[in-house]
Amino acid sequence: MRLLFAFLLVATLAVLAALLLKLNAGYVLFVAPPYRVEFSLNAFVVLSILAFIALYLLLRVASRIMRLSSEVRASRERRNVARARNRHDAAVVALLEGRYGKARQYAEEALAIPHSGGLPALVGARAAIDMHDFGPAETLLGRADVAVPSLAVPRLMLAADMALAQDQPGVALEKLAQLKREAGLHTAALRLEVRALTAARRFSEIPPLVDQLVRRKVYDAEQGRLIRASAHAEALAGLRLDGAGLRAYWNKLSDADRASAKAARAAASAFLALGGDREAAEIIVRSLDRDWDPELAVLYARCRTGEPTRQLEVAERWLQAHDQDATLLYALGCLCERESLWGKAQTYLEASLALDDHWRTRVALGELHARLGHRDLANAHLAAALERSLAALERARA
């Protein structure tokens, strides 16, 4: 239908043009003395139209010729970008496959192509870091096309990870602080900061980050509790020469954190190292009343509170619920030995030995028999203690 309408329209216009040309008897005269040119009006109209068409075509050809070089450059750039993207994609695939050498090769090939951008450099740096080839990684991260604002986050993450791999946690924390100022810490950055703080032994700063990671579902509640307890334990152990700092740190902990046996062990050991036996004993008693931990019972036996009888009574109270705990029996034997209750001490230590033939119980029995003048028994227990301690060392090395 459209084709028919166009045909009718062209035919109509042709008929009208023919009628106009037939009826038109005018002429056009150009005078430039001594020259004189005369055209019929119809010829002038036709020539004008043809001249306009010729001029238009000439201008189009000239414009096309002028744009040709820029189009060639744009086409070359598009091909380069496509090649670089293919090499970059191959580098990413190789990186995910764990083929770090290939990933670096493909990334370098992409970077050799003009207009490749900074992403291949980041991929190559990631592969170089995983290969512990830090020189090339630093060079790649220092490229101008990587220093653009849009790539600040991955660049700083890689720089922090590289610093950690080089045992430079301070540098890693500086990079992460810069990342936090620019974009805030996302989940991966929080996990990296936990690693950096651990390497820097700044354990007191870890629990707040763990709380954030628990809220972000990186750790479940139990994992978060264990990591917090480990961080608090390390922080408390680092304060064993700072009595005021140790007390301040312990007092600021929440009841949930104090309930951790790991934190309680570290705090009690630190207080014992500072001579705070009474404080250590109080921490141990409160912790064991909440949650049983045999090693805390051993630490309790080391405390000298000035009330040995009361201390022994408290420990024997625990025996009601843990009468098959070899470690508690060993601790009771040590407490009785300190009070010169030789028979009771021997009973507890032998009961502990019957449940667990541990080298420290053998040592305690050997020392007890040596005090009582039983040299043969003492030597036998000490020899057995040496044998078991050496076996434990061998197992630890294996």
Salt bridges, closest charged atoms under 4 A:
GLU71 OE1 - ARG64 NH1 3.06
GLU71 OE2 - ARG67 NE 3.65
GLU77 OE2 - HIS115 NE2 3.88
ASP89 OD1 - HIS88 ND1 3.71
GLU97 OE1 - ARG99 NE 2.72
GLU109 OE1 - ARG87 NH1 2.75
ASP130 OD1 - ARG126 NH2 3.01
ASP133 OD2 - ARG104 NH1 2.84
ASP145 OD2 - ARG143 NH2 2.74
ASP161 OD2 - ARG126 NH1 2.79
ASP161 OD1 - ARG195 NH1 3.74
GLU205 OE2 - ARG202 NE 2.80
ASP211 OD2 - ARG228 NH1 2.98
GLU222 OE2 - ARG225 NH2 2.65
GLU234 OE1 - ARG201 NH2 3.53
ASP257 OD2 - ARG228 NH2 2.51
ASP257 OD2 - HIS232 NE2 3.33
GLU279 OE2 - ARG247 NE 2.88
ASP289 OD1 - ARG317 NH2 3.48
ASP293 OD2 - ARG265 NH1 2.88
GLU295 OE2 - ARG360 NH2 3.41
GLU316 OE2 - LYS344 NZ 2.83
GLU337 OE2 - ARG371 NH1 2.05
ASP357 OD1 - ARG362 NE 2.85
ASP357 OD2 - ARG388 NH2 2.71
GLU394 OE2 - ARG397 NH1 3.69
